[in-house]
């Protein structure tokens, strides 16, 4: 249950920050809960697959 509470608190914090920023910019009527959900989903996405090679993986045959 603590994990759900932590996620909920995180979402509320995001929604509050978005609401403050939208108010600062004079933008009204935005659905901050939906925006918070979108931000949370974006932050929870797995990182993109790494492309290329690290310098330590290069040698004279694959450094192009």
Secondary structure as a PSIPRED ss2 file (coil, helix, strand):
# PSIPRED VFORMAT (PSIPRED V4.0)

   1 X C   1.000  0.000  0.000
   2 X H   0.000  1.000  0.000
   3 X H   0.000  1.000  0.000
   4 X H   0.000  1.000  0.000
   5 X H   0.000  1.000  0.000
   6 X H   0.000  1.000  0.000
   7 X H   0.000  1.000  0.000
   8 X H   0.000  1.000  0.000
   9 X H   0.000  1.000  0.000
  10 X H   0.000  1.000  0.000
  11 X H   0.000  1.000  0.000
  12 X H   0.000  1.000  0.000
  13 X H   0.000  1.000  0.000
  14 X H   0.000  1.000  0.000
  15 X H   0.000  1.000  0.000
  16 X H   0.000  1.000  0.000
  17 X H   0.000  1.000  0.000
  18 X H   0.000  1.000  0.000
  19 X H   0.000  1.000  0.000
  20 X H   0.000  1.000  0.000
  21 X H   0.000  1.000  0.000
  22 X H   0.000  1.000  0.000
  23 X H   0.000  1.000  0.000
  24 X H   0.000  1.000  0.000
  25 X C   1.000  0.000  0.000
  26 X C   1.000  0.000  0.000
  27 X C   1.000  0.000  0.000
  28 X C   1.000  0.000  0.000
  29 X C   1.000  0.000  0.000
  30 X C   1.000  0.000  0.000
  31 X C   1.000  0.000  0.000
  32 X H   0.000  1.000  0.000
  33 X H   0.000  1.000  0.000
  34 X H   0.000  1.000  0.000
  35 X H   0.000  1.000  0.000
  36 X H   0.000  1.000  0.000
  37 X H   0.000  1.000  0.000
  38 X H   0.000  1.000  0.000
  39 X H   0.000  1.000  0.000
  40 X H   0.000  1.000  0.000
  41 X H   0.000  1.000  0.000
  42 X H   0.000  1.000  0.000
  43 X H   0.000  1.000  0.000
  44 X C   1.000  0.000  0.000
  45 X C   1.000  0.000  0.000
  46 X C   1.000  0.000  0.000
  47 X C   1.000  0.000  0.000
  48 X C   1.000  0.000  0.000
  49 X C   1.000  0.000  0.000
  50 X C   1.000  0.000  0.000
  51 X C   1.000  0.000  0.000
  52 X C   1.000  0.000  0.000
  53 X C   1.000  0.000  0.000
  54 X C   1.000  0.000  0.000
  55 X H   0.000  1.000  0.000
  56 X H   0.000  1.000  0.000
  57 X H   0.000  1.000  0.000
  58 X C   1.000  0.000  0.000
  59 X C   1.000  0.000  0.000
  60 X C   1.000  0.000  0.000
  61 X C   1.000  0.000  0.000
  62 X C   1.000  0.000  0.000
  63 X C   1.000  0.000  0.000
  64 X C   1.000  0.000  0.000
